[in-house]
Amino acid sequence: MPEKKAYTLDAKTMEQLAFYSELLKKDIPMMVHEALEQYFVNEEKRLAEQDPMTNLSYDEFWDDLDI
């Protein structure tokens, strides 16, 4: 079983979580879980777009290249 860890969020983030929790009628742990799931999907997509030989995305590679 994974080790449980505690993380600290700043006051502004906690206020936003409380606001959206009430507005959307969702509990905060569910919102954090959904946000992290979306973050992982976005990062996997970004990493898949990078060239494994350069660690740059296609656009980053060609942006500074003068032809």
C-alpha positions as CSV (number, residue, x, y, z in Angstrom):
1,M,0.0,0.0,0.0
2,P,1.4,3.4,-0.9
3,E,2.6,5.6,1.9
4,K,0.2,8.5,2.8
5,K,1.7,11.9,2.7
6,A,0.4,15.3,3.6
7,Y,0.8,18.4,1.4
8,T,0.3,22.0,2.3
9,L,-1.6,24.4,0.0
10,D,-1.5,28.2,0.3
11,A,-4.4,30.2,1.6
12,K,-5.5,31.4,-1.8
13,T,-5.7,27.9,-3.2
14,M,-7.7,26.7,-0.2
15,E,-10.1,29.6,-0.6
16,Q,-10.6,28.7,-4.3
17,L,-11.1,25.1,-3.5
18,A,-13.7,26.0,-0.9
19,F,-15.5,28.3,-3.3
20,Y,-15.6,25.8,-6.1
21,S,-16.5,23.0,-3.8
22,E,-19.6,24.9,-2.7
23,L,-20.4,26.2,-6.2
24,L,-20.1,22.8,-7.9
25,K,-21.4,20.8,-5.0
26,K,-18.3,18.6,-5.0
27,D,-16.0,17.6,-2.2
28,I,-12.5,19.0,-2.2
29,P,-10.7,15.6,-2.4
30,M,-12.7,14.7,-5.6
31,M,-11.8,18.1,-7.1
32,V,-8.1,17.6,-6.4
33,H,-8.3,14.1,-7.8
34,E,-10.0,15.3,-11.0
35,A,-7.4,18.2,-11.4
36,L,-4.5,15.8,-10.9
37,E,-6.0,13.3,-13.4
38,Q,-6.2,16.1,-16.0
39,Y,-2.7,17.3,-15.2
40,F,-1.3,13.8,-15.8
41,V,-3.2,13.5,-19.1
42,N,-1.8,16.9,-20.2
43,E,1.8,16.0,-19.2
44,E,1.6,12.6,-20.9
45,K,0.5,14.3,-24.1
46,R,3.2,17.0,-23.8
47,L,5.9,14.3,-23.2
48,A,4.7,12.2,-26.1
49,E,5.1,15.2,-28.4
50,Q,8.7,15.7,-27.5
51,D,11.5,14.3,-29.7
52,P,13.3,11.7,-27.6
53,M,16.6,12.7,-29.2
54,T,16.4,16.4,-28.1
55,N,13.8,16.7,-25.3
56,L,12.2,19.5,-27.3
57,S,8.8,19.5,-28.8
58,Y,8.5,19.8,-32.6
59,D,7.6,23.5,-32.4
60,E,10.4,24.2,-29.9
61,F,12.9,22.5,-32.1
62,W,11.9,24.5,-35.3
63,D,11.2,27.8,-33.6
64,D,14.9,29.0,-33.3
65,L,16.1,27.3,-36.5
66,D,17.0,29.7,-39.4
67,I,16.7,28.1,-42.8
